[in-house]
Amino acid sequence: SVTFTASGGTNYNFRVGGSSVQNSAIATYSTTALTNGQVVDVIVTNSSGCIATSSGIANTVNALPTAGLTSS
């Protein structure tokens, strides 16, 4: 699980790989669905209607280990 936190505005459009995944006044986005190399960025709008896009964060996702158990 990872949480991204934006700031500087009144609306936050979080995008994964260029596609919008959450567009609201909530400044955080949490997910467990990222794949290795996906880029997350956010388009921030302030109360005056000015818009800025953050630089993207490329994510590294490590595979879960395979658990094993034996007995003798």
PQR file with spaces between the fields and no chain letter, atoms N, CA, C, O and H, PARSE charges and radii, in Angstrom:
ATOM       1  N    SER     1       0.841   -1.181    0.000 -0.4000 1.5000
ATOM       2  CA   SER     1       0.000    0.000    0.000 -0.0000 2.0000
ATOM       3  C    SER     1       0.883    1.241    0.000  0.5500 1.7000
ATOM       4  O    SER     1       1.906    1.291    0.683 -0.5500 1.4000
ATOM       5  N    VAL     2       0.476    2.233   -0.770 -0.4000 1.5000
ATOM       6  CA   VAL     2       1.228    3.490   -0.820 -0.0000 2.0000
ATOM       7  C    VAL     2       0.228    4.644   -0.835  0.5500 1.7000
ATOM       8  O    VAL     2      -0.844    4.547   -1.431 -0.5500 1.4000
ATOM       9  H    VAL     2      -0.355    2.193   -1.325  0.4000 1.0000
ATOM      10  N    THR     3       0.601    5.740   -0.166 -0.4000 1.5000
ATOM      11  CA   THR     3      -0.234    6.938   -0.118 -0.0000 2.0000
ATOM      12  C    THR     3       0.562    8.111   -0.674  0.5500 1.7000
ATOM      13  O    THR     3       1.705    8.344   -0.281 -0.5500 1.4000
ATOM      14  H    THR     3       1.472    5.819    0.319  0.4000 1.0000
ATOM      15  N    PHE     4      -0.056    8.841   -1.589 -0.4000 1.5000
ATOM      16  CA   PHE     4       0.533   10.043   -2.169 -0.0000 2.0000
ATOM      17  C    PHE     4      -0.195   11.241   -1.583  0.5500 1.7000
ATOM      18  O    PHE     4      -1.419   11.219   -1.456 -0.5500 1.4000
ATOM      19  H    PHE     4      -0.984    8.651   -1.907  0.4000 1.0000
ATOM      20  N    THR     5       0.546   12.295   -1.221 -0.4000 1.5000
ATOM      21  CA   THR     5      -0.043   13.496   -0.627 -0.0000 2.0000
ATOM      22  C    THR     5       0.361   14.709   -1.449  0.5500 1.7000
ATOM      23  O    THR     5       1.546   14.968   -1.658 -0.5500 1.4000
ATOM      24  H    THR     5       1.540   12.313   -1.324  0.4000 1.0000
ATOM      25  N    ALA     6      -0.644   15.452   -1.915 -0.4000 1.5000
ATOM      26  CA   ALA     6      -0.413   16.662   -2.708 -0.0000 2.0000
ATOM      27  C    ALA     6      -0.672   17.888   -1.837  0.5500 1.7000
ATOM      28  O    ALA     6      -1.207   17.777   -0.734 -0.5500 1.4000
ATOM      29  H    ALA     6      -1.607   15.242   -1.745  0.4000 1.0000
ATOM      30  N    SER     7      -0.290   19.048   -2.342 -0.4000 1.5000
ATOM      31  CA   SER     7      -0.542   20.296   -1.619 -0.0000 2.0000
ATOM      32  C    SER     7      -0.601   21.444   -2.612  0.5500 1.7000
ATOM      33  O    SER     7      -0.246   21.297   -3.782 -0.5500 1.4000
ATOM      34  H    SER     7       0.144   19.138   -3.238  0.4000 1.0000
ATOM      35  N    GLY     8      -1.059   22.599   -2.117 -0.4000 1.5000
ATOM      36  CA   GLY     8      -1.017   23.821   -2.906 -0.0000 2.0000
ATOM      37  C    GLY     8      -2.281   24.180   -3.639  0.5500 1.7000
ATOM      38  O    GLY     8      -2.281   25.125   -4.428 -0.5500 1.4000
ATOM      39  H    GLY     8      -1.346   22.718   -1.167  0.4000 1.0000
ATOM      40  N    GLY     9      -3.364   23.458   -3.408 -0.4000 1.5000
ATOM      41  CA   GLY     9      -4.572   23.772   -4.157 -0.0000 2.0000
ATOM      42  C    GLY     9      -5.846   23.453   -3.416  0.5500 1.7000
ATOM      43  O    GLY     9      -5.850   23.185   -2.215 -0.5500 1.4000
ATOM      44  H    GLY     9      -3.364   22.690   -2.767  0.4000 1.0000
ATOM      45  N    THR    10      -6.931   23.491   -4.171 -0.4000 1.5000
ATOM      46  CA   THR    10      -8.248   23.161   -3.628 -0.0000 2.0000
ATOM      47  C    THR    10      -8.842   21.941   -4.323  0.5500 1.7000
ATOM      48  O    THR    10      -9.834   21.384   -3.854 -0.5500 1.4000
ATOM      49  H    THR    10      -6.928   23.709   -5.147  0.4000 1.0000
ATOM      50  N    ASN    11      -8.238   21.517   -5.450 -0.4000 1.5000
ATOM      51  CA   ASN    11      -8.667   20.305   -6.143 -0.0000 2.0000
ATOM      52  C    ASN    11      -7.434   19.555   -6.626  0.5500 1.7000
ATOM      53  O    ASN    11      -6.453   20.157   -7.064 -0.5500 1.4000
ATOM      54  H    ASN    11      -7.431   21.969   -5.832  0.4000 1.0000
ATOM      55  N    TYR    12      -7.504   18.222   -6.536 -0.4000 1.5000
ATOM      56  CA   TYR    12      -6.356   17.381   -6.850 -0.0000 2.0000
ATOM      57  C    TYR    12      -6.794   16.250   -7.772  0.5500 1.7000
ATOM      58  O    TYR    12      -7.626   15.422   -7.401 -0.5500 1.4000
ATOM      59  H    TYR    12      -8.301   17.734   -6.180  0.4000 1.0000
ATOM      60  N    ASN    13      -6.229   16.222   -8.968 -0.4000 1.5000
ATOM      61  CA   ASN    13      -6.535   15.172   -9.938 -0.0000 2.0000
ATOM      62  C    ASN    13      -5.329   14.240  -10.016  0.5500 1.7000
ATOM      63  O    ASN    13      -4.380   14.501  -10.755 -0.5500 1.4000
ATOM      64  H    ASN    13      -5.553   16.895   -9.269  0.4000 1.0000
ATOM      65  N    PHE    14      -5.374   13.153   -9.249 -0.4000 1.5000
ATOM      66  CA   PHE    14      -4.287   12.174   -9.251 -0.0000 2.0000
ATOM      67  C    PHE    14      -4.414   11.304  -10.489  0.5500 1.7000
ATOM      68  O    PHE    14      -5.505   10.871  -10.861 -0.5500 1.4000
ATOM      69  H    PHE    14      -6.145   12.941   -8.648  0.4000 1.0000
ATOM      70  N    ARG    15      -3.256   11.056  -11.126 -0.4000 1.5000
ATOM      71  CA   ARG    15      -3.237   10.249  -12.340 -0.0000 2.0000
ATOM      72  C    ARG    15      -2.195    9.138  -12.218  0.5500 1.7000
ATOM      73  O    ARG    15      -1.119    9.333  -11.653 -0.5500 1.4000
ATOM      74  H    ARG    15      -2.370   11.408  -10.824  0.4000 1.0000
ATOM      75  N    VAL    16      -2.534    7.988  -12.752 -0.4000 1.5000
ATOM      76  CA   VAL    16      -1.601    6.864  -12.834 -0.0000 2.0000
ATOM      77  C    VAL    16      -1.428    6.556  -14.314  0.5500 1.7000
ATOM      78  O    VAL    16      -2.385    6.210  -15.005 -0.5500 1.4000
ATOM      79  H    VAL    16      -3.408    7.830  -13.211  0.4000 1.0000
ATOM      80  N    GLY    17      -0.205    6.686  -14.786 -0.4000 1.5000
ATOM      81  CA   GLY    17       0.065    6.445  -16.198 -0.0000 2.0000
ATOM      82  C    GLY    17      -0.704    7.375  -17.112  0.5500 1.7000
ATOM      83  O    GLY    17      -1.036    7.001  -18.236 -0.5500 1.4000
ATOM      84  H    GLY    17       0.574    6.968  -14.225  0.4000 1.0000
ATOM      85  N    GLY    18      -0.993    8.584  -16.648 -0.4000 1.5000
ATOM      86  CA   GLY    18      -1.701    9.573  -17.452 -0.0000 2.0000
ATOM      87  C    GLY    18      -3.216    9.489  -17.372  0.5500 1.7000
ATOM      88  O    GLY    18      -3.905   10.347  -17.923 -0.5500 1.4000
ATOM      89  H    GLY    18      -0.723    8.888  -15.735  0.4000 1.0000
ATOM      90  N    SER    19      -3.757    8.468  -16.694 -0.4000 1.5000
ATOM      91  CA   SER    19      -5.205    8.309  -16.565 -0.0000 2.0000
ATOM      92  C    SER    19      -5.658    8.729  -15.178  0.5500 1.7000
ATOM      93  O    SER    19      -5.062    8.327  -14.179 -0.5500 1.4000
ATOM      94  H    SER    19      -3.197    7.770  -16.246  0.4000 1.0000
ATOM      95  N    SER    20      -6.700    9.528  -15.111 -0.4000 1.5000
ATOM      96  CA   SER    20      -7.224   10.015  -13.838 -0.0000 2.0000
ATOM      97  C    SER    20      -7.773    8.860  -13.002  0.5500 1.7000
ATOM      98  O    SER    20      -8.538    8.029  -13.492 -0.5500 1.4000
ATOM      99  H    SER    20      -7.184    9.855  -15.922  0.4000 1.0000
ATOM     100  N    VAL    21      -7.368    8.823  -11.730 -0.4000 1.5000
ATOM     101  CA   VAL    21      -7.856    7.798  -10.807 -0.0000 2.0000
ATOM     102  C    VAL    21      -8.611    8.396   -9.623  0.5500 1.7000
ATOM     103  O    VAL    21      -9.367    7.696   -8.950 -0.5500 1.4000
ATOM     104  H    VAL    21      -6.747    9.498  -11.331  0.4000 1.0000
ATOM     105  N    GLN    22      -8.408    9.686   -9.368 -0.4000 1.5000
ATOM     106  CA   GLN    22      -9.128   10.369   -8.282 -0.0000 2.0000
ATOM     107  C    GLN    22      -9.070   11.864   -8.542  0.5500 1.7000
ATOM     108  O    GLN    22      -7.984   12.440   -8.609 -0.5500 1.4000
ATOM     109  H    GLN    22      -7.793   10.255   -9.915  0.4000 1.0000
ATOM     110  N    ASN    23     -10.219   12.494   -8.688 -0.4000 1.5000
ATOM     111  CA   ASN    23     -10.294   13.925   -8.973 -0.0000 2.0000
ATOM     112  C    ASN    23     -11.256   14.533   -7.967  0.5500 1.7000
ATOM     113  O    ASN    23     -12.474   14.429   -8.117 -0.5500 1.4000
ATOM     114  H    ASN    23     -11.101   12.026   -8.634  0.4000 1.0000
ATOM     115  N    SER    24     -10.691   15.183   -6.918 -0.4000 1.5000
ATOM     116  CA   SER    24     -11.535   15.712   -5.842 -0.0000 2.0000
ATOM     117  C    SER    24     -10.748   16.722   -5.009  0.5500 1.7000
ATOM     118  O    SER    24      -9.605   17.054   -5.321 -0.5500 1.4000
ATOM     119  H    SER    24      -9.702   15.268   -6.797  0.4000 1.0000
ATOM     120  N    ALA    25     -11.385   17.200   -3.947 -0.4000 1.5000
ATOM     121  CA   ALA    25     -10.731   18.127   -3.023 -0.0000 2.0000
ATOM     122  C    ALA    25      -9.834   17.399   -2.029  0.5500 1.7000
ATOM     123  O    ALA    25      -9.144   18.042   -1.238 -0.5500 1.4000
ATOM     124  H    ALA    25     -12.314   16.931   -3.694  0.4000 1.0000
ATOM     125  N    ILE    26      -9.833   16.072   -2.056 -0.4000 1.5000
ATOM     126  CA   ILE    26      -9.008   15.281   -1.144 -0.0000 2.0000
ATOM     127  C    ILE    26      -7.570   15.273   -1.645  0.5500 1.7000
ATOM     128  O    ILE    26      -7.302   14.913   -2.792 -0.5500 1.4000
ATOM     129  H    ILE    26     -10.394   15.549   -2.698  0.4000 1.0000
ATOM     130  N    ALA    27      -6.639   15.676   -0.765 -0.4000 1.5000
ATOM     131  CA   ALA    27      -5.237   15.856   -1.164 -0.0000 2.0000
ATOM     132  C    ALA    27      -4.408   14.590   -1.028  0.5500 1.7000
ATOM     133  O    ALA    27      -3.194   14.638   -1.228 -0.5500 1.4000
ATOM     134  H    ALA    27      -6.856   15.969    0.167  0.4000 1.0000
ATOM     135  N    THR    28      -5.020   13.456   -0.695 -0.4000 1.5000
ATOM     136  CA   THR    28      -4.285   12.203   -0.613 -0.0000 2.0000
ATOM     137  C    THR    28      -4.928   11.158   -1.516  0.5500 1.7000
ATOM     138  O    THR    28      -6.137   11.156   -1.744 -0.5500 1.4000
ATOM     139  H    THR    28      -6.006   13.417   -0.533  0.4000 1.0000
ATOM     140  N    TYR    29      -4.084   10.278   -2.016 -0.4000 1.5000
ATOM     141  CA   TYR    29      -4.532    9.155   -2.839 -0.0000 2.0000
ATOM     142  C    TYR    29      -3.789    7.919   -2.369  0.5500 1.7000
ATOM     143  O    TYR    29      -2.558    7.905   -2.340 -0.5500 1.4000
ATOM     144  H    TYR    29      -3.101   10.279   -1.830  0.4000 1.0000
ATOM     145  N    SER    30      -4.526    6.881   -2.000 -0.4000 1.5000
ATOM     146  CA   SER    30      -3.935    5.622   -1.547 -0.0000 2.0000
ATOM     147  C    SER    30      -4.314    4.511   -2.508  0.5500 1.7000
ATOM     148  O    SER    30      -5.421    4.483   -3.044 -0.5500 1.4000
ATOM     149  H    SER    30      -5.526    6.893   -2.023  0.4000 1.0000
ATOM     150  N    THR    31      -3.366    3.584   -2.720 -0.4000 1.5000
ATOM     151  CA   THR    31      -3.625    2.474   -3.629 -0.0000 2.0000
ATOM     152  C    THR    31      -2.773    1.265   -3.269  0.5500 1.7000
ATOM     153  O    THR    31      -1.701    1.391   -2.675 -0.5500 1.4000
ATOM     154  H    THR    31      -2.466    3.607   -2.284  0.4000 1.0000
ATOM     155  N    THR    32      -3.266    0.109   -3.636 -0.4000 1.5000
ATOM     156  CA   THR    32      -2.491   -1.130   -3.556 -0.0000 2.0000
ATOM     157  C    THR    32      -2.375   -1.746   -4.946  0.5500 1.7000
ATOM     158  O    THR    32      -1.921   -2.881   -5.082 -0.5500 1.4000
ATOM     159  H    THR    32      -4.137    0.006   -4.117  0.4000 1.0000
ATOM     160  N    ALA    33      -2.780   -1.013   -5.974 -0.4000 1.5000
ATOM     161  CA   ALA    33      -2.904   -1.571   -7.318 -0.0000 2.0000
ATOM     162  C    ALA    33      -1.824   -1.132   -8.303  0.5500 1.7000
ATOM     163  O    ALA    33      -1.975   -1.361   -9.503 -0.5500 1.4000
ATOM     164  H    ALA    33      -3.150   -0.090   -5.864  0.4000 1.0000
ATOM     165  N    LEU    34      -0.751   -0.515   -7.841 -0.4000 1.5000
ATOM     166  CA   LEU    34       0.300   -0.089   -8.769 -0.0000 2.0000
ATOM     167  C    LEU    34       1.110   -1.278   -9.257  0.5500 1.7000
ATOM     168  O    LEU    34       1.303   -2.256   -8.534 -0.5500 1.4000
ATOM     169  H    LEU    34      -0.629   -0.330   -6.866  0.4000 1.0000
ATOM     170  N    THR    35       1.574   -1.182  -10.475 -0.4000 1.5000
ATOM     171  CA   THR    35       2.506   -2.169  -11.004 -0.0000 2.0000
ATOM     172  C    THR    35       3.867   -1.511  -11.164  0.5500 1.7000
ATOM     173  O    THR    35       3.982   -0.286  -11.165 -0.5500 1.4000
ATOM     174  H    THR    35       1.417   -0.388  -11.062  0.4000 1.0000
ATOM     175  N    ASN    36       4.880   -2.326  -11.298 -0.4000 1.5000
ATOM     176  CA   ASN    36       6.245   -1.817  -11.372 -0.0000 2.0000
ATOM     177  C    ASN    36       6.411   -0.843  -12.531  0.5500 1.7000
ATOM     178  O    ASN    36       6.042   -1.146  -13.666 -0.5500 1.4000
ATOM     179  H    ASN    36       4.787   -3.321  -11.298  0.4000 1.0000
ATOM     180  N    GLY    37       6.970    0.335  -12.235 -0.4000 1.5000
ATOM     181  CA   GLY    37       7.251    1.338  -13.249 -0.0000 2.0000
ATOM     182  C    GLY    37       6.135    2.334  -13.512  0.5500 1.7000
ATOM     183  O    GLY    37       6.345    3.311  -14.231 -0.5500 1.4000
ATOM     184  H    GLY    37       7.269    0.581  -11.313  0.4000 1.0000
ATOM     185  N    GLN    38       4.951    2.111  -12.949 -0.4000 1.5000
ATOM     186  CA   GLN    38       3.875    3.078  -13.188 -0.0000 2.0000
ATOM     187  C    GLN    38       4.232    4.424  -12.570  0.5500 1.7000
ATOM     188  O    GLN    38       4.844    4.498  -11.504 -0.5500 1.4000
ATOM     189  H    GLN    38       4.781    1.317  -12.365  0.4000 1.0000
ATOM     190  N    VAL    39       3.835    5.482  -13.266 -0.4000 1.5000
ATOM     191  CA   VAL    39       4.140    6.846  -12.833 -0.0000 2.0000
ATOM     192  C    VAL    39       2.860    7.494  -12.307  0.5500 1.7000
ATOM     193  O    VAL    39       1.809    7.441  -12.947 -0.5500 1.4000
ATOM     194  H    VAL    39       3.338    5.422  -14.132  0.4000 1.0000
ATOM     195  N    VAL    40       2.974    8.105  -11.126 -0.4000 1.5000
ATOM     196  CA   VAL    40       1.855    8.829  -10.510 -0.0000 2.0000
ATOM     197  C    VAL    40       2.203   10.310  -10.508  0.5500 1.7000
ATOM     198  O    VAL    40       3.301   10.697  -10.108 -0.5500 1.4000
ATOM     199  H    VAL    40       3.828    8.147  -10.607  0.4000 1.0000
ATOM     200  N    ASP    41       1.259   11.139  -10.958 -0.4000 1.5000
ATOM     201  CA   ASP    41       1.408   12.588  -10.841 -0.0000 2.0000
ATOM     202  C    ASP    41       0.071   13.177  -10.421  0.5500 1.7000
ATOM     203  O    ASP    41      -0.922   12.457  -10.314 -0.5500 1.4000
ATOM     204  H    ASP    41       0.367   10.825  -11.282  0.4000 1.0000
ATOM     205  N    VAL    42       0.042   14.481  -10.185 -0.4000 1.5000
ATOM     206  CA   VAL    42      -1.190   15.137   -9.769 -0.0000 2.0000
ATOM     207  C    VAL    42      -1.305   16.485  -10.460  0.5500 1.7000
ATOM     208  O    VAL    42      -0.325   17.220  -10.587 -0.5500 1.4000
ATOM     209  H    VAL    42       0.849   15.065  -10.273  0.4000 1.0000
ATOM     210  N    ILE    43      -2.519   16.799  -10.905 -0.4000 1.5000
ATOM     211  CA   ILE    43      -2.824   18.121  -11.438 -0.0000 2.0000
ATOM     212  C    ILE    43      -3.534   18.876  -10.322  0.5500 1.7000
ATOM     213  O    ILE    43      -4.590   18.456   -9.849 -0.5500 1.4000
ATOM     214  H    ILE    43      -3.314   16.202  -10.801  0.4000 1.0000
ATOM     215  N    VAL    44      -2.948   19.990   -9.907 -0.4000 1.5000
ATOM     216  CA   VAL    44      -3.475   20.778   -8.783 -0.0000 2.0000
ATOM     217  C    VAL    44      -4.141   22.036   -9.332  0.5500 1.7000
ATOM     218  O    VAL    44      -3.582   22.730  -10.182 -0.5500 1.4000
ATOM     219  H    VAL    44      -2.090   20.332  -10.291  0.4000 1.0000
ATOM     220  N    THR    45      -5.346   22.319   -8.832 -0.4000 1.5000
ATOM     221  CA   THR    45      -6.066   23.541   -9.178 -0.0000 2.0000
ATOM     222  C    THR    45      -6.266   24.341   -7.903  0.5500 1.7000
ATOM     223  O    THR    45      -6.685   23.789   -6.886 -0.5500 1.4000
ATOM     224  H    THR    45      -5.800   21.756   -8.142  0.4000 1.0000
ATOM     225  N    ASN    46      -5.967   25.654   -7.943 -0.4000 1.5000
ATOM     226  CA   ASN    46      -6.182   26.477   -6.749 -0.0000 2.0000
ATOM     227  C    ASN    46      -7.523   27.195   -6.842  0.5500 1.7000
ATOM     228  O    ASN    46      -8.244   27.050   -7.830 -0.5500 1.4000
ATOM     229  H    ASN    46      -5.626   26.103   -8.769  0.4000 1.0000
ATOM     230  N    SER    47      -7.853   27.966   -5.819 -0.4000 1.5000
ATOM     231  CA   SER    47      -9.153   28.629   -5.745 -0.0000 2.0000
ATOM     232  C    SER    47      -9.351   29.686   -6.826  0.5500 1.7000
ATOM     233  O    SER    47     -10.483   30.088   -7.093 -0.5500 1.4000
ATOM     234  H    SER    47      -7.267   28.084   -5.017  0.4000 1.0000
ATOM     235  N    SER    48      -8.269   30.139   -7.448 -0.4000 1.5000
ATOM     236  CA   SER    48      -8.364   31.113   -8.541 -0.0000 2.0000
ATOM     237  C    SER    48      -8.526   30.444   -9.893  0.5500 1.7000
ATOM     238  O    SER    48      -8.699   31.127  -10.903 -0.5500 1.4000
ATOM     239  H    SER    48      -7.349   29.813   -7.230  0.4000 1.0000
ATOM     240  N    GLY    49      -8.472   29.109   -9.929 -0.4000 1.5000
ATOM     241  CA   GLY    49      -8.603   28.386  -11.178 -0.0000 2.0000
ATOM     242  C    GLY    49      -7.291   28.131  -11.891  0.5500 1.7000
ATOM     243  O    GLY    49      -7.280   27.596  -13.000 -0.5500 1.4000
ATOM     244  H    GLY    49      -8.331   28.554   -9.109  0.4000 1.0000
ATOM     245  N    CYS    50      -6.183   28.508  -11.266 -0.4000 1.5000
ATOM     246  CA   CYS    50      -4.875   28.247  -11.863 -0.0000 2.0000
ATOM     247  C    CYS    50      -4.529   26.772  -11.694  0.5500 1.7000
ATOM     248  O    CYS    50      -4.840   26.161  -10.672 -0.5500 1.4000
ATOM     249  H    CYS    50      -6.192   28.942  -10.366  0.4000 1.0000
ATOM     250  N    ILE    51      -3.877   26.208  -12.717 -0.4000 1.5000
ATOM     251  CA   ILE    51      -3.595   24.778  -12.747 -0.0000 2.0000
ATOM     252  C    ILE    51      -2.102   24.547  -12.897  0.5500 1.7000
ATOM     253  O    ILE    51      -1.430   25.237  -13.664 -0.5500 1.4000
ATOM     254  H    ILE    51      -3.625   26.704  -13.548  0.4000 1.0000
ATOM     255  N    ALA    52      -1.580   23.558  -12.147 -0.4000 1.5000
ATOM     256  CA   ALA    52      -0.183   23.137  -12.284 -0.0000 2.0000
ATOM     257  C    ALA    52      -0.138   21.615  -12.177  0.5500 1.7000
ATOM     258  O    ALA    52      -0.928   21.005  -11.457 -0.5500 1.4000
ATOM     259  H    ALA    52      -2.125   22.998  -11.524  0.4000 1.0000
ATOM     260  N    THR    53       0.798   21.019  -12.903 -0.4000 1.5000
ATOM     261  CA   THR    53       0.979   19.568  -12.864 -0.0000 2.0000
ATOM     262  C    THR    53       2.307   19.254  -12.196  0.5500 1.7000
ATOM     263  O    THR    53       3.339   19.833  -12.536 -0.5500 1.4000
ATOM     264  H    THR    53       1.440   21.515  -13.488  0.4000 1.0000
ATOM     265  N    SER    54       2.273   18.333  -11.246 -0.4000 1.5000
ATOM     266  CA   SER    54       3.500   17.930  -10.558 -0.0000 2.0000
ATOM     267  C    SER    54       4.359   17.086  -11.486  0.5500 1.7000
ATOM     268  O    SER    54       3.891   16.583  -12.507 -0.5500 1.4000
ATOM     269  H    SER    54       1.436   17.862  -10.970  0.4000 1.0000
ATOM     270  N    SER    55       5.611   16.941  -11.114 -0.4000 1.5000
ATOM     271  CA   SER    55       6.431   15.950  -11.802 -0.0000 2.0000
ATOM     272  C    SER    55       5.959   14.577  -11.333  0.5500 1.7000
ATOM     273  O    SER    55       5.399   14.448  -10.245 -0.5500 1.4000
ATOM     274  H    SER    55       5.992   17.349  -10.284  0.4000 1.0000
ATOM     275  N    GLY    56       6.178   13.579  -12.133 -0.4000 1.5000
ATOM     276  CA   GLY    56       5.701   12.243  -11.806 -0.0000 2.0000
ATOM     277  C    GLY    56       6.659   11.493  -10.898  0.5500 1.7000
ATOM     278  O    GLY    56       7.857   11.774  -10.860 -0.5500 1.4000
ATOM     279  H    GLY    56       6.633   13.683  -13.017  0.4000 1.0000
ATOM     280  N    ILE    57       6.110   10.534  -10.168 -0.4000 1.5000
ATOM     281  CA   ILE    57       6.903    9.643   -9.339 -0.0000 2.0000
ATOM     282  C    ILE    57       6.789    8.249   -9.941  0.5500 1.7000
ATOM     283  O    ILE    57       5.701    7.675   -9.993 -0.5500 1.4000
ATOM     284  H    ILE    57       5.137   10.305  -10.198  0.4000 1.0000
ATOM     285  N    ALA    58       7.922    7.704  -10.399 -0.4000 1.5000
ATOM     286  CA   ALA    58       7.945    6.333  -10.911 -0.0000 2.0000
ATOM     287  C    ALA    58       8.063    5.385   -9.717  0.5500 1.7000
ATOM     288  O    ALA    58       8.897    5.590   -8.834 -0.5500 1.4000
ATOM     289  H    ALA    58       8.805    8.170  -10.357  0.4000 1.0000
ATOM     290  N    ASN    59       7.241    4.368   -9.697 -0.4000 1.5000
ATOM     291  CA   ASN    59       7.175    3.468   -8.555 -0.0000 2.0000
ATOM     292  C    ASN    59       7.824    2.127   -8.848  0.5500 1.7000
ATOM     293  O    ASN    59       7.695    1.571   -9.938 -0.5500 1.4000
ATOM     294  H    ASN    59       6.564    4.201  -10.414  0.4000 1.0000
ATOM     295  N    THR    60       8.532    1.623   -7.832 -0.4000 1.5000
ATOM     296  CA   THR    60       9.110    0.291   -7.885 -0.0000 2.0000
ATOM     297  C    THR    60       8.252   -0.607   -7.003  0.5500 1.7000
ATOM     298  O    THR    60       8.083   -0.352   -5.811 -0.5500 1.4000
ATOM     299  H    THR    60       8.637    2.075   -6.946  0.4000 1.0000
ATOM     300  N    VAL    61       7.717   -1.653   -7.605 -0.4000 1.5000
ATOM     301  CA   VAL    61       6.879   -2.584   -6.865 -0.0000 2.0000
ATOM     302  C    VAL    61       7.620   -3.915   -6.798  0.5500 1.7000
ATOM     303  O    VAL    61       7.955   -4.509   -7.823 -0.5500 1.4000
ATOM     304  H    VAL    61       7.854   -1.861   -8.573  0.4000 1.0000
ATOM     305  N    ASN    62       7.868   -4.366   -5.583 -0.4000 1.5000
ATOM     306  CA   ASN    62       8.556   -5.643   -5.380 -0.0000 2.0000
ATOM     307  C    ASN    62       7.536   -6.745   -5.157  0.5500 1.7000
ATOM     308  O    ASN    62       6.556   -6.554   -4.436 -0.5500 1.4000
ATOM     309  H    ASN    62       7.597   -3.884   -4.751  0.4000 1.0000
ATOM     310  N    ALA    63       7.760   -7.886   -5.767 -0.4000 1.5000
ATOM     311  CA   ALA    63       6.857   -9.017   -5.594 -0.0000 2.0000
ATOM     312  C    ALA    63       6.911   -9.524   -4.157  0.5500 1.7000
ATOM     313  O    ALA    63       7.954   -9.479   -3.505 -0.5500 1.4000
ATOM     314  H    ALA    63       8.556   -8.042   -6.352  0.4000 1.0000
ATOM     315  N    LEU    64       5.764  -10.009   -3.678 -0.4000 1.5000
ATOM     316  CA   LEU    64       5.721  -10.598   -2.346 -0.0000 2.0000
ATOM     317  C    LEU    64       6.490  -11.914   -2.364  0.5500 1.7000
ATOM     318  O    LEU    64       6.512  -12.606   -3.383 -0.5500 1.4000
ATOM     319  H    LEU    64       4.917  -10.045   -4.208  0.4000 1.0000
ATOM     320  N    PRO    65       7.119  -12.265   -1.247 -0.5600 1.5000
ATOM     321  CA   PRO    65       7.829  -13.537   -1.214  0.2800 2.0000
ATOM     322  C    PRO    65       6.834  -14.705   -1.185  0.5500 1.7000
ATOM     323  O    PRO    65       5.684  -14.558   -0.771 -0.5500 1.4000
ATOM     324  N    THR    66       7.308  -15.847   -1.631 -0.4000 1.5000
ATOM     325  CA   THR    66       6.495  -17.049   -1.551 -0.0000 2.0000
ATOM     326  C    THR    66       6.862  -17.768   -0.266  0.5500 1.7000
ATOM     327  O    THR    66       8.011  -18.166   -0.071 -0.5500 1.4000
ATOM     328  H    THR    66       8.242  -15.966   -1.968  0.4000 1.0000
ATOM     329  N    ALA    67       5.887  -17.931    0.603 -0.4000 1.5000
ATOM     330  CA   ALA    67       6.146  -18.578    1.887 -0.0000 2.0000
ATOM     331  C    ALA    67       6.130  -20.087    1.729  0.5500 1.7000
ATOM     332  O    ALA    67       5.312  -20.632    0.987 -0.5500 1.4000
ATOM     333  H    ALA    67       4.954  -17.608    0.445  0.4000 1.0000
ATOM     334  N    GLY    68       7.012  -20.744    2.409 -0.4000 1.5000
ATOM     335  CA   GLY    68       7.052  -22.204    2.386 -0.0000 2.0000
ATOM     336  C    GLY    68       7.241  -22.729    3.797  0.5500 1.7000
ATOM     337  O    GLY    68       7.837  -22.065    4.645 -0.5500 1.4000
ATOM     338  H    GLY    68       7.676  -20.301    3.011  0.4000 1.0000
ATOM     339  N    LEU    69       6.733  -23.917    4.039 -0.4000 1.5000
ATOM     340  CA   LEU    69       6.851  -24.524    5.365 -0.0000 2.0000
ATOM     341  C    LEU    69       6.854  -26.031    5.187  0.5500 1.7000
ATOM     342  O    LEU    69       5.999  -26.590    4.499 -0.5500 1.4000
ATOM     343  H    LEU    69       6.249  -24.457    3.350  0.4000 1.0000
ATOM     344  N    THR    70       7.819  -26.676    5.810 -0.4000 1.5000
ATOM     345  CA   THR    70       7.872  -28.138    5.800 -0.0000 2.0000
ATOM     346  C    THR    70       8.036  -28.640    7.209  0.5500 1.7000
ATOM     347  O    THR    70       8.444  -27.901    8.105 -0.5500 1.4000
ATOM     348  H    THR    70       8.513  -26.222    6.368  0.4000 1.0000
ATOM     349  N    SER    71       7.719  -29.885    7.395 -0.4000 1.5000
ATOM     350  CA   SER    71       7.961  -30.511    8.697 -0.0000 2.0000
ATOM     351  C    SER    71       8.490  -31.910    8.467  0.5500 1.7000
ATOM     352  O    SER    71       8.276  -32.495    7.405 -0.5500 1.4000
ATOM     353  H    SER    71       7.387  -30.485    6.667  0.4000 1.0000
ATOM     354  N    SER    72       9.161  -32.435    9.433 -0.4000 1.5000
ATOM     355  CA   SER    72       9.672  -33.802    9.305 -0.0000 2.0000
ATOM     356  C    SER    72       9.514  -34.537   10.619  0.5500 1.7000
ATOM     357  O    SER    72       9.885  -35.706   10.721 -0.5500 1.4000
ATOM     358  H    SER    72       9.335  -31.960   10.296  0.4000 1.0000
